[in-house]
Amino acid sequence: EYMGLIASWSHYPYDINSKLTMAAGLFAFITNLSSLEIFLQRTNLNDEGCVAIAQILRTSREITHLALWMPETRISDAGVIYLASHLSSLPLQFLNLGCGGNPITDNGVNNLVDACSSIPTLSELSLTINGCTDVTDQSAEKIVRWITN
């Protein structure tokens, strides 16, 4: 039997990165997790926290539905690229991803789109108010194709 889990630390004013590192250790003991929602809006999440999220995903290999909300945090291209490399290794069928309001540039967006373009269903991708100036036409086409499938 598969199960789902929702974890929310929205508006958490303390060190969310160390909390996620501790949570990653706990996820190693959870089996058959098929659905995961993580809400980290307006926290002090940074690239170190993205490494912890990637550890959680690495230990939860059965996840097919993922909602990951990280708007208005402090993740940069390095965190998004690291996280994207782990998203592409999951058997995801559904992805809802919010990264708006972060210092993510074109490089981060292009890497994210490339890494996740094999996921069949993108419900929402939020990249508003960030450091993007020139997302490539190829990435824009992938995003449109991804959303319309």
LINMOJO-V929457 format. One record per backbone hydrogen bond with DSSP energy under -1.0 kcal/mol. CO is the residue of the C=O (numbers start at 1). NH is the residue of the N-H. E is the energy in kcal/mol with one decimal. If there is no record, write none. Layout:
[[CO;NH;E] [CO;NH;E]]
This chain:
[[3;34;-2.3] [3;35;-1.5] [5;37;-2.4] [7;39;-2.6] [9;12;-1.6] [14;16;-1.5] [15;19;-1.2] [16;20;-2.4] [17;21;-1.6] [18;22;-2.0] [19;23;-2.4] [20;24;-2.3] [21;25;-1.1] [22;26;-1.1] [23;27;-2.0] [26;29;-1.8] [27;30;-1.3] [32;3;-2.2] [34;64;-2.5] [34;65;-2.2] [35;5;-1.9] [36;67;-2.5] [37;7;-3.2] [38;69;-3.0] [39;9;-3.1] [41;11;-3.2] [45;74;-2.7] [46;50;-1.4] [47;51;-1.4] [48;52;-1.5] [49;53;-2.4] [50;54;-2.4] [51;55;-1.9] [52;56;-2.1] [53;57;-2.5] [54;58;-2.5] [55;59;-1.7] [60;63;-1.5] [64;93;-3.2] [64;94;-1.9] [65;36;-2.4] [66;96;-2.2] [67;38;-2.9] [68;98;-2.5] [69;40;-3.0] [71;42;-2.4] [76;80;-2.3] [77;81;-3.1] [78;82;-2.1] [79;83;-2.5] [80;84;-2.8] [81;85;-1.8] [83;87;-2.0] [84;88;-1.9] [87;90;-1.6] [94;66;-2.1] [95;123;-2.5] [96;68;-2.9] [97;126;-2.3] [98;70;-3.3] [100;72;-2.5] [102;104;-2.2] [104;131;-1.4] [105;109;-2.2] [106;110;-3.0] [107;111;-2.2] [108;112;-2.4] [109;113;-2.7] [110;114;-2.3] [111;115;-2.5] [112;116;-1.9] [113;117;-1.0] [116;119;-1.9] [121;95;-2.3] [124;97;-3.0] [126;99;-3.2] [128;101;-3.1] [136;140;-2.5] [137;141;-2.7] [138;142;-2.0] [139;143;-2.5] [140;144;-2.4] [141;145;-2.7] [142;146;-2.7] [143;147;-2.6] [144;148;-2.2]]
